[in-house]
Amino acid sequence: MSEEASKLKQALEKGEGVLRLLPSWVPRTFCIPGKRMRLHPDDYYAFGAHRGGIDERWFASTVKADNGPLTLEDEGLSYIAVNEKAEPDKVLLKDAIEIMGDEILGREVMERYGGWTMFAKFFDNMEPLPHHLHQDDESAARVGQKGKPEGYYFPRQLNNHSAYFPYTFFGLNPGTTKEDVKRCLENWDIGDNGILYLSYAYKLELGTGWNVPPGVLHAPGSLLTYEPQRASDVFAMFQSLVWDKVLPWDMVVKDVPEEYKHDLDYIVDLIDWDINLDPNFHKNRYLEPKPVLPVDEMKEKGFEEYWVVYNSEFFGAKELTVHPGREVKIKDEAAYGIIVLQGHGKFGKLNIEAPTMIRFGQPTNDELFITKNAAQDGVLIKNESSVEELIMLKHFGPKA
């Protein structure tokens, strides 16, 4: 047995199929951190100012961030903490699934998908993001990647302020043409290229979310957002100026084949025109929480659980609340990851708690990964507070 396999076996036995994950922080040069992820104020530029501020934390990730030539080898990847040391022994979740995927995800998922094909993250920006899209499978495959659908949810616990612009532009106004968008791309170097004049903005509401397929233009607003998504970091920016921040043309064509980097027809065809021009976009893409059982029945048992991201074949997410002083055994069909938003208690054999403040590189007790067998057998979750709710988000990949 290899050293990594031995460590992994130790972690699986200790948690009885529940693995503790270490925080995975990601910087972006084109964003200003909103500072709501509980990271220590001194650590938002821990990668160095030249790399930009840390405005993302990735969960249950087996995909490396794509931040250009300075990207670290393990940037964006999640590690399993094998023990409870201040500097724990660790194994990449990616490597763990390659070594013991049948035990972690189940044989059916490994045979059908080849591994864990989603991750989730917080993105936390003071300003809105540029209007951009994520390529579909066909376009992403041309640059050796996968298409990227994603979902959004706006947790109350991490949005103590809404930052500068809590509105998201989605899609394109009905009647917008390819020539209209090409004109914006032609005007890339004049300052504001005017792409937002072609789109609707929606005010963001805490405790709700959105479903965002590939090819959909969107300029996410400044709420801290929980984002389950397919395991990919592919994108194309369509907005040249965000407030006073200029974006280079490289951000448009980062994931465009070399021969098409100045082909506006090719770039405009990355857009899914049917969805972007849908006059019922809000009705078809807006997500209200859906209870997994009748609410009164759940409350009587001491918990509440809601689907908060759904309508995707690639991922889903739930919000689970365990009421003060209560414990509940929760069963799920498949492996999943969690991030604790509020409170403290026990998740099976492991302690869990929402941290007040995190130093860069410090282990935490707020993130776990639950193997398929543990999920199906059910995990006993206990809220050890007599007054505060224990609240977590749960992210799932595709079912076999």
Number of C-alpha atoms within 10 A of each C-alpha: 7 8 9 17 15 12 20 25 16 14 21 19 12 15 18 17 22 27 25 28 28 25 24 20 24 26 26 17 13 17 22 19 24 24 20 22 21 13 19 14 11 9 15 23 17 16 17 12 12 10 18 19 24 28 26 24 20 25 29 31 26 25 22 19 23 18 16 9 6 9 16 13 9 14 17 27 23 25 25 26 24 23 15 12 9 10 11 14 14 19 20 20 25 20 16 20 19 15 15 16 21 17 16 29 24 18 17 12 22 19 12 11 14 14 20 26 20 25 27 30 23 24 23 27 27 22 21 23 22 26 24 23 26 28 28 22 15 12 21 22 14 12 14 11 18 21 22 24 26 25 27 26 29 21 23 16 13 20 18 11 15 20 20 14 17 20 19 21 23 25 30 27 16 15 9 14 14 14 12 14 22 18 14 21 22 12 15 22 15 11 15 18 19 20 22 21 12 18 21 15 17 13 10 20 14 15 15 17 24 22 21 24 22 19 27 24 27 25 23 26 26 25 32 33 24 24 24 29 28 24 26 24 19 22 23 24 22 29 26 26 20 18 11 8 13 15 19 15 18 12 17 22 19 17 22 24 16 11 7 12 16 16 13 16 13 14 19 19 12 21 24 18 19 13 20 21 19 15 14 9 14 13 9 13 18 15 21 16 17 16 15 12 12 11 14 11 11 16 15 9 14 17 25 21 23 18 18 27 30 22 14 17 11 19 25 23 26 22 25 21 21 26 24 20 16 18 19 17 14 15 14 16 15 21 26 25 24 24 24 21 23 19 23 23 22 17 20 18 14 16 14 27 22 20 17 10 12 16 15 17 14 11 19 21 19 22 25 26 23 27 23 23 20 20 19 15 13 17 21 14 22 22 27 20 15 10 11 15 21 28 23 23 23 24 26 26 28 18 15 14
